[in-house]
Amino acid sequence: MFVSDFRKEFYEVVQSQRVLLFVASDVDALCACKILQALFQCDHVQYTLVPVSGWQELETAFLEHKEQIRLLIKQDDDLEVPAYEDIFRDEEEDEEHSGNEGDEGSEPSEKRTRLEEEIAAQTLKRRQRREWEARRRDVLFDYEQYEYHGTSAAMVMFDLAWLMSKDLSDMLWWAIVGLTDQWVQDKITQVKYVTDVGVLQRHVSRHSHRREDEAHALSVDCARISFEYDLRLALYQHWSLHDSLCNTCYTAARLQLWSLHGQKRLQEFLADVGLPLKQVKQKFQSMDVSLKENLREMIEESANKFGMKDMRVQTFSVHFGFKHKFLASDVVFATMSLMESPEHGSGTDSFTQALDSLSRGNLDKLYHGLELAKRQLRATQQTIASCLCTNLVVSQGPFLYCALMEGTPDVALFSKPASLSLLSRHLLKSFVCSTKNRRCKLLPLVMAAPLSAEQGTVTMVGIPPETDSSDRKNFFGRAFEKAAEGTNSRALHNHFDLSVIELKAEDRSKFLDALVTLLS
């Protein structure tokens, strides 16, 4: 979903119109859409929902519905978009100077006057350039706060609902899920995540106090949201602890579970925690209560000994009634799996299933999404193990490269951009933990997976280096575009995430050569 400075007055204009919502296929956008839908239902606003997976679908939908579209911006609105001259400066302006020599017949006094004027003009230009550079730094600093990686769309929509005093517990939960999606997919830094968690935590406290005064506080239909420190283990409350440890990227990478040595370390880790294998390999809900009471503290203490110092994370959970409890990351994985599941016939069907799973009245769909997510996480770790054990990750000079071949087990699960991006990030983390080559630890990763055997296309994604730096901006979008243009490769830059590109398999070799040249 494209959100740019949504303001309360815009919503008041929307209330008088029939609204057309173009929604992108990612979890954060779905959560923002759910909040907007709830607001529209409160005010009886008619709307049409159009899911779009890329630029082509957006263009097609726009042309199809263009008669309904109006630009909801008043002429006097300042959208805080920088002016061209505040960002760019023509080189000709810098090179221009009136340093031409005078005519041989000119008088010395005239030459002196012209020289003084030139010096004064050059001094003025230097001062103007310094002022422009200072202004540019300020403008870019302010403007970049609103870039895609800066703010969750769901949080923006929840802020709108809160400003209008129409925020509900469900809306708050969707905002939490949207933020968690950005964290899970590394779209924001850890510092940004913790900051936004603090903002949402205050809203959770406010809603909790408000609910205490309501008669239905203990209703079986209520949603109770809680802030908590929990384990950095994927789906562990809906899985076995052993499966979660083996299929969570963080633990699998640091224990190197694709190797025999890593499997031995896992056994040592569980022994250090004091958890019997019989208990660990059964469903979490069936474990002895005595073991579950202090499980988080026990695992965190042992994890520190095994080099996993970030095992505990700040997160939120929700109770629907008395029986159903979900962590925010559980919902992210479930919704993402529903959205990119190959079992649904079309992208629209997958979108609808994922959108419906966010409503508490469709918990059966959410549980189905959890099962799909387990399959996806298993396939991800198995593919990572295969890539590392067969040395499929190779250095191309300025970046690492890995390609999945047609016929690879579960390769169909990684043809969609979000799934392939998640696999790529997890593979890079695991590779960095396993390699002894210091230079390779600083390189980004380009990964390719088959998209359509009939059309002979592949999906390629670029991932920035796995470093401790807070600035992990992805530069592959422009690099992909340049490499495709320079080699006349048959490429399609269709996804909203610019670091994802579709390419003819036959053009992959020359495309990669051009990419190496560009980034060297």
N, C-alpha and C positions, 0 to 999 in steps of 0.2 A: 504494500500500500504506500502511495506517495503522500507524505504528510509534510506540508510546509507552512509553518506558522498558522495553524488552526486557531482561530480566536472566537471568543464567545459571540461577537457580533456576526461572524460568518455563519455560525450555527443558527442564529435567529433568522438569517436570510434563507438558510436551508429549510427551516420549518415551513416556509411558504411555498416550497418547490417539491416536485417529485425528483428524488435523488437517485443518481446512478453511481453505484460503487464499483470501481475496478479494484479487485483485491489480488495481490500477488500470492504465489504459493509458498509461503513460509510461515512458521508457527507464530512469530511475532505479528505478522500481518493479519493472521486469522484471529488472534486475540484482540487486536485493534478493531477488527470488523465486528466481533461479538459485542464489544462495548458500544460501538456506533449503532448496531442493530437494537440493543437494549434502549439506548437513548431515543431512537426513532420510534420504538414501540411505546415508550412513555408519552411521547408527544403526538402519536398517531400520524407520523410522517410516512408517506408512501415512498418506497425505494425499490430499485432493481439491482440485484447483486450479480455481477459478472466476474467470474474467476478468470484470471489470465496468468499463464505460466512464463510468458516472455514478451519481448517487444513486438513480435509479429502478431500474437493474439491480442495485445493491447491496441495495436493499430487497426486490426480487423474489427474489434469490438467498438472502437471509437468511430470508425466510419459507419458501422451499422447503426449506432445510436446517436450520431452527431446532431440530429434534429432536436434531441432532448438536452443537449449539453449547453450549459451557460457558464461563463467564467464568473465565479462568485468573489470578485475582487473589486472594491470601490476604487475610483480613480485616485483618490487622495490617500490610499493606503500605502504605507511604507513597509515593504516586505524585507528590508534590511539586506537586499542583494547588492553587493558592491558594484560600483560603476566600472566600466572597462578601463578607464584611464587610471583608476585607483589600484588596479592589479597589474596591467600591462603597460609597458613603455616602449615605444618604437625606437629601434636602434638608430634610425635616421636622425632622431632628435638629439641623440647623444653625440653623433658624429658630425652634426652640423656645426660649423664654426666659420666665422668670416675671416679666416687667416690668409686670404689671398694677398699676394704681394702687390703693392701699389705700382702704378705706372712709373717707368724710369724717369719720366719728365716731371714727377710730382715734387713739390717742394718739401724739404726736411720737416718743416712745421706741420704740414698736412700728414706726413707719415707718422709723426709723434702723436698727433690727435687720433688718427685711425688706430694706432697701436693701443693707446689708452682705452679707446672704446671697446676694442677686442678683449682686452684684459678684464674690463668691467663686465662685459657680456659673459665671458667664461666664468668669472667668479659668481655671477648671478645664477648661471646654469648649474654650477656645482652645488650652490646652496639649495636651489630648487630640487635637485636630484636627492640630496640628503633628506629634505623634507618629505619628498615622495616616498623614499624608502622607509622612513619612519611611519608614515601614514599607511603604507602597504602592510607593514608588519602588524599594525593594530587592526586593520581591516581583516586580514587573513586570520588573525587570532580569534576575532569575534565570529567571523563567518564559519570557520571550521568547527565551531561548537555545535553547528546544526547539520554536520555531514551525516551520512548514513550510519556510520559506525559510532556516532556520538550518543544518540538517544533512542530508546525503544519506542516504536510507534504505539504500542499498547499503553505505555506510560503516558505518552502525549494525549491519547484519547481519554485515559482515566483522569488526567489533570483537567481536561475539558469538563468531564462529568462532575468532578469535585467543585470546580469554579461555579457551576450552575446548581450545586447542592442536590445533585441527582445521582451521586455515586452510591452503588449498592455493593454488598459483599461479593457477589459474583463478579462484578466489574473489577474489584480490587484483586480478586484471584486471577482473572485474565491478565491484568497488568503484571502480576508477579510471574506468571507463566511466560509472558512475552519477554520480560527482562531475563529470565532464566534461559530462554532459548538463545538470546544473544551471547550469554556467558558460555553455554554448552558449545556453541559453534565458534567460539573465540572471536566474535565480532566486536567485543569491547574488552578493555583491559581489566585486570583484577581490581585496580584502584577504582575505576568507574563502576564496576559491579558492586563493590562494597559501599560506595557512596550512595548509589541508587537503592540498595537494600536498606540503608538507613532511612531514606525518604519513605519507602514503602512500609517500613517497620512502624513509623509514626502513624501512618494511616491504619495499620492493623490494630494498634493500641486504641486509636480513636473509635474504630468500629467495635472493638471488644467492649469498651465502656458503654457504647450506645446500646449494644445487644443486651447488656446486663439489666437494662431497664425494660426490656421488651418481654411480653408474656410468653412468646414462643421460643425463648432462649434455649430450651431443652427439647424442642420439637425434633421429631425424627427426620424432618425435611430441612433442617437448618444447615448452614455451612459455617463451620468454625475454623478460622484461619489462625495459625500459630507461627511465630518466629522461633527458630531453633538452630542449634549447631548440630549438624548431622554428619554421617559418614559419607565420604566421597566414593560411594559405591553405587553403580547403576542398578536400579530396580531391585535392590536386595530384599526389600520388604515383600516383594511379590515373586521372589525367586528363592533359590537356596543360596546361602552365604558363599558356598564354594563356587557356584556358577557365577555369582556376581563378582567375586574376586578374580576369576579367570577371564571374565569378559568386560571388565572395566578397564579403559585405556590406561588410567593412572597407575593402577596396581600391576597390570600385565606388563607395562613398559618397564617399570622400575624393578620388578622381580624377574623380568626377561622370561616369561612363562612359555615362550616358543621353544626353549631349550631344555634339555634334561637337567642342567644345573638350575634353571629357573624353577622347574617343578620340585626339585629338592628343597630350594629356598622357600617355596610355598608351604611345604610340609613343616619345615623348621619354624616358619612364621606362625602357623596354626598351633604348633606345639608350644611356642612361646606365649601365645595368647591364652592357651589352656582350653582349647576347644576340641573335643573328640570328633573324628571324621564322621562318625555316624550322625552326630548332631548337625555338623556343618553341611552335609550333603542332602539333608531333607529340607522340606520347605521351611522358610524362616518362621512362618506362623506356627509351625508344629514343634519348634525347638523348645527345650525346657525353659520355663519362665525364669528360673534361677540364673540361667546363662544369659538371657536377654536383658536382665535388669541392669547389668553393668557392662554390657557388650561394647558400647561406644568408647568408654574410658579404657577398657582392656585392649581393644584393637588399636586405639590411638597411641597408647603407651608402647606397644610392641612395634607399631609402624615406624615410630621414631628410630628404633634400633636398626631397622632395615632400610633406612634412608628415605622413608616416605613421611616427610615432615608436614605435608599439607593434607593429611587424611581427613581433617575436620574442616567443614565449610559452613558458611552462613547460608541458610535457606529458609524456606517456608513450607508448611504442610497444611493440608485441609482435611477436615473430617466432614463427610456428608452423612448426617445422621449419626448413628452409633457404631456402624459396622465398617464403613468405607473410609480408608485413610490413604492419601496420596501425597508424596513429595512433589514439589514443582518440577523437578527434573524427570520424575516418572511420567508426568503428563506431556512434557516436551518430547521425550523419546516415543511415547505412544502416538501422539499426534503426528509427528514427523513420519513415523512408519506407515500410518494410515494414508498419509498424503502421497507417499512415494511407493506404495505397495503395488507390485505388478499384478496382483490378483484382481484388481478392479479394472473394468473395461476401458474407461476413459479418464482423462484428467479431471473432468468435471465431477464424475462419480467419486473419485478419490478425495477431491476437495470437499465435497458435501459430507462424506463420511468423517473426515477430519474435523470439519467445522461442527458437526453434530456431537462429536465426542467431547467437546468442551462444555456441553450443557450437562448439568447434574442429572437431568432426566434421561440421559442416554448412557448410563454407566456401563451397559453391556458392550457398547461400541468402544468405550475407553478400555475396558478389560481386553477386548479383542485386539486393540492397538498395543497393549502391553505384551501380548503373546507375539505379535508381529515384531515388536521391538526386541524381544529376546532373540528371535531368529536372526534379526539384522545384526545385533551385537555379536552373536556367535560367529556368523559369517564374516564379520569384520575382523575379528581376532584370528580366525582360521586363515583368512586371506593374508593378513599381516605376517603370520607365521610362515606361510608358503613363500611370500616375497622375500623375507629375510633369510630363510634357510636355503633358498635357491639363488640368492644374490641377484635378485631382479632389480634392486635399487642400485643404480650406477651413476657415477659422476660424469656430467657432460661439460665440466669446466666451471661455468658460472652458476650452475644449478644441478640438483640431483634429478634423475628421471627414472620413472617406473611405469611399465605398461602391462595391463592385464590382457591376456590373450583370449580370443574366442574359445569357448569350451572350458574355461576355468570354472570350477564349482561355484555356484551362486553368483556368477558374474552379472546376471540380469538384475540383481539387487543393487548394483552400483552404476547403473546407466543414468540415473537421475542425479541432478547437480548436488542436492543437499547430502545425499548418501555418499556420493563419490568424494565430496569435500570433507565429510566427516572421516571417511576411510583414509584420505590423504593426510589429514592432520594427525590421526592416530598412528599412521605408518611412520610419519616423520618423527614423532615423539619417540616411538619405539626404536627407530634407526639411530637416533641421537644417543639413546641410552645404551645401545649395543656396540656402536663403532668406537674404535680407538683413534680414528683419524680426526685430529682437531679441526682441520680445515672443513671437513664435511659437516661438522656440527654447526657451522655458520652459514650453510648454503640453504636456499629455498628448494622446494620440490615441485616438479611438474609431473602430473600423473595422467595416464590415459586409460580409458576403458571402452569396450565396444558399445556402441549405441544401437545401431541397426545393421544386421547382417545383410538384409535385402538391399539397403541403400549404400552399404559399405562405408558407414560413418562411425566416428569415435567421438567421445566426449573427453575434453582435456581440461584440467583444472590446475591452477597455480597457487601454491601455499607459501607464505613468507617464512623466513628462517625461524627455527625454534630457539629463540634467545630469551634472556631474562629482561630484555629491554621492554619498556612499556609502549614504545612506538613500533607496532608491528603492521604498518600499513602495507597493503598489497599493491604492488606496482605492475602485476602481470597483465592487467586489463589492457593498458595502452601498448605493452610489449607484444601481446598476442595480436592486437590489431595491426601494428607495424609489420610484424613478421608475415602475416597473411597478405598484406598489401604488397610487400616487397617481393614475394614469391608467386603472386597470383594464385595462392592456394584457395581451393574452394571451401571457404569457411563461413560459418554463421555465428555472429555474435548476438545471439538472441536472448540470453538470460539477463535478468536484472543485476545479478552478480557478475561484474565485468571480468572477473578472473576465471570464468567458465566459457569455453568456446566449443562449438561443434565443427568437426573437420572431416573431410574425406580421408579415408585410411591411406589412399595412394599418395596423398600430398603430405603425409606426416613427416617423412624423412627430410624433405626440403624445408618444411616449416620449422623443424627443430634446428636445422643448420642455421637458418636465418635468426632464430631466437638466440642461439649460442653467440652468433656474431654481434647481435644487438646488445646483449648483456655482458659481453666480455670487456 
